[in-house]
Amino acid sequence: MKKIFLFAAAVVAAMTVNAEQILFTEVAAAGTLNGKSVSDGELVLAITDEAEKIAVDSNSCWFGDAVNQVKFSLRLKTGGKSQVKEEATNALKLTVPRDGKLYVYARTGKNSAEDRNISLVQNEVTLLDHTLLESEAIKVKGLDSKEPEKETAVYPVLSCDVQEGDIDILYPVGAINIYGISFDAPIEPEPQGIEDVKNAVKAVKTFENGQLVIIKNGVKYNALGAQL
């Protein structure tokens, strides 16, 4: 399979050295992704889109919790429900290189829908089955640099334990949007104590032009800690 897109493998101090991430950094029109793959190391997302509905477009969205958040600028739109038919297959398959923990950053493809779910299945075992609801988002202040008092929607990060091998990403009800996938460590580290929480709220991580940018006390740094 061919590799598409350029990937920013975010380097965060609290992440494990084996962490790998699927991030979308180029817009792609529906009908152009069939047979393509997205990869970071041995973590591979294979796309089958004979139905010509899957696309990548620009859309900003925050994921995390009240303490840690990360912003994505592009998303993979499935354009319809997952299905395997001779004439119109729409499917996503993720290959993980070892046993570990998977983190998925996803939203419903229709804000008013209350039944669209994402399901991860490996070796005929359902590892995750979650209904994606807009009501799950929490409101966090301080994420908009121009309007610090503005409340921004932050969506939950889904996670599950996985084994080495292939995982089918299913969306049997309707279209969903996937902003990113990380393996073995979340894009945002979880605070371990009171001091970590105090420090965490001072820093916000986002992506600009496909690169990780850390904003701490109003100053921008790159993934290696150098001031921008």
N, C-alpha and C positions, 0 to 999 in steps of 0.2 A: 504494500500500500504506500502511496505517496504521502509525504508529510507536507502539511500546509500551515501557514501562519508562522510568525516569529513569537517565541515565548520568553516571558520575563520570569525567570526562576527566582522568586523573591527570597532574599537571604535575611532572615530574622534571627537574632541571637538566641532566642528561646526555642527555636525550632530544631528538630533533630537533623543531623547531616544527611539523612536518607530521605528527607521530605521531598516530594515531587508534586508538581502542580500543573493542571490544565487551565490555561488562561487564553482567552480569545483576544487577539490584538489587531485583527484586520477584518474589515467588513466583507461579507461574501453574500452574493445574491442567491435566492432560491434557485435550485436547478444546477448549481455549480459544485456541490459538495459530495455528490454520489461517489463512493469508492475512495474518498479521502480519509486521512487520519490526522489526529492532533496528538502530539506526544511531548513528554518531558522525561528524558531518560528512558526507562522501560515502562513507564506509565503511558498507556496509549488509549485514545478514544477513537474508535473506528465508526465512520458514518456511512450508512446505507440509505440513500434517498432517491430511489427510483420514482417516487411520487413527486419529486421536485418541489418539496415544500420547506425543507430545512434551510435556514439562512442565519447569518450573523449580522447584527445591526448595532448601532450606537444606542445605548440606554444606560444612564447612571443609576446605580442602586447600592445601598449600604446593607451589609450583613454583619451580625455579631450580637452583642448584648449591651447592657447599660454601661459597661466598662470598656470593652474592646470592640472596635468596629473597623471594617475594611470596605473601601469603595471600589466598585467595578464600573468600567465605562462601556463595555460591550457585552453582548449576550448571544447565546445560541438559541434560536427560536425553532422549535420542532415543527411548527406549522400545522400540526394535526396530531392525531393519536398514533401510537406505535402500532404497526401492523406488519405482518409478513404475508404477502401475496405475490403470486407470480408476476402480476402486472403492475403492482404499486407498493413496494416495500418501503417502510419508513422505520428505521431502527438505529439504535446506538448501542455499541458494545465496548465496555471498558476492560482493558487487560491490566492487572496489577502484578508487579514483579515478585511479591512475597506476601506472607501473612501480615496484616497490620490493620490500621484504622483509616477509614475513608470519610472525608468531609465533602458535602455537596452544598453548593450555593444556588438555590433554585426558587423560582416563583411561578405562580399560575400564569397561563397564557391569556387569561381573561379575568380581570379584576372582580367581576360580579359573580364568577363561578364559585360554587361551594362544594364541588365534587371532583375536581381534577386532582389526580394524585401522581406521585412518582414512586416507582417500585424498583428495587434492586434485587435481582434474582441470580443466584449462583448455584450451579449443580442442582437445579430444581428446588432450591431452598430460598424462600423469601427472606432477605436480610433486612430490608427496610420497605415499609409501605406507609407513605405519609400523604395526607390530603393537604394541598397547598392553599392556604387561606390568607387573604389580605389582612384579616383581623389579627393574625399572629404577630404582625409588626408592632414594635414598641416605638415610642417617640423619644428622641434624644436631642437635647439642645447642644449647640456649640460646634456642629459639623459644617455649618454654612459660615465660611469666613466673613462673608459680607453682611450676614444677619445672624450674629452669634446667639441671639435669643430665639431664633426660629427653631421649631421642632421638626426634626427629620425622621422619616420612617426608617427603621432598622429591622431587617428580617432575620429570622433564626437560621442558624447553620445546622444542617442535618448531618448525622454521623452514624456509622455502624462499623462493626468489626467485619473484616473480609479475609478471605484466603487467597493464596497465590492462584492466578488463573483468570478466566474470563467472567465478566459480570454483565448481564443484560440490564440496560436501563430502560424501563418500561413506563409508558404514560398512556394507559389503556382507555382513559375517558376522553381526553382532548389535549390540545397543545399546551406545552409548558415552556418556560424559559430557564436555561441553565447559564449562570454567569461564571462559574468556575468549579473546579474539583481539586481537592488536595488530598494527598495520601501520606499517612504516618504522622502528620502534624497539621493543625489548622493554620490558616494564613495568619490569624491573630493568636498569640500565646495567651493562655489563661492565667490570670494572676493567682499566686499561691498564698499570699498573706496580705495583711493590712498595708504594709509598706509598698508591696507590689501594686495594690489597687491605687494608692495615692500617686505612684509614678505613672501608672497606666493611663489615668485620666488626663495626663498632661500631653500625651502623644497620640496622634491620629495617623493611621497609615492609609495611603490611597495610591492609585496608579495614575501616572501621567505619561502619555505616549508609550504605554506598555511597560513603564518602569516603576518600581516601588519608590514612593516618596513618603518619608516620615516627617510629619509636622509636629514639632514639640515647642510649646511656648511661642508659637508664631513663627518659628524658624524651620526652614525645609532642609532635610538631610536625605542623602541617598541610602541605599540598602547597606552600605558599608560604614555609614556613620559620618560621611563627609558632608559638610555644609554646602548647599546648592546656592 
